């Protein structure tokens, strides 16, 4: 029941400068929440996973939405955006039971 549907936003993998994953996610979300009035960015979330160095994930409907969101961010590489297959999206967001905040 919790599997993504074709009508749900997609998950996009974006190459990032290694060591800048968390900073890039924070900058992207800051750009979305505080500078979105004029640009109307259409992303839903951004995240990084400690085990996957050099990449972040962005949730959006289209690749063009991701490109627009990461435009001007030097740590993110616009030419390296790849879609995560729908059947693998849930694997990205599965957390270890020992995970704590």
URURDA-V163274 format. One record per residue. N is the residue number from 1. RES is the residue in three letters. D_FIRST is the distance of its C-alpha to the first C-alpha in whole Angstrom. Layout:
n->{N:N}
res->{RES:RES}
d_first->{D_FIRST:D_FIRST}
This chain:
n->{1:2:3:4:5:6:7:8:9:10:11:12:13:14:15:16:17:18:19:20:21:22:23:24:25:26:27:28:29:30:31:32:33:34:35:36:37:38:39:40:41:42:43:44:45:46:47:48:49:50:51:52:53:54:55:56:57:58:59:60:61:62:63:64:65:66:67:68:69:70:71:72:73:74:75:76:77:78:79:80:81:82:83:84:85:86:87:88:89:90:91:92:93:94:95:96:97:98:99:100:101}
res->{UNK:UNK:UNK:UNK:UNK:UNK:UNK:UNK:UNK:UNK:UNK:UNK:UNK:UNK:UNK:UNK:UNK:UNK:UNK:UNK:UNK:UNK:UNK:UNK:UNK:UNK:UNK:UNK:UNK:UNK:UNK:UNK:UNK:UNK:UNK:UNK:UNK:UNK:UNK:UNK:UNK:UNK:UNK:UNK:UNK:UNK:UNK:UNK:UNK:UNK:UNK:UNK:UNK:UNK:UNK:UNK:UNK:UNK:UNK:UNK:UNK:UNK:UNK:UNK:UNK:UNK:UNK:UNK:UNK:UNK:UNK:UNK:UNK:UNK:UNK:UNK:UNK:UNK:UNK:UNK:UNK:UNK:UNK:UNK:UNK:UNK:UNK:UNK:UNK:UNK:UNK:UNK:UNK:UNK:UNK:UNK:UNK:UNK:UNK:UNK:UNK}
d_first->{0:4:6:9:10:13:14:13:16:17:18:22:24:28:31:32:36:35:36:35:31:31:34:32:29:31:33:30:29:32:33:30:30:34:35:33:35:37:34:31:29:25:23:21:21:23:23:25:24:28:27:27:31:32:28:26:23:23:20:21:20:24:26:29:27:27:30:32:30:32:35:38:36:38:36:34:34:33:34:31:28:25:22:19:17:14:13:15:14:12:15:17:15:15:18:20:21:24:23:25:26}
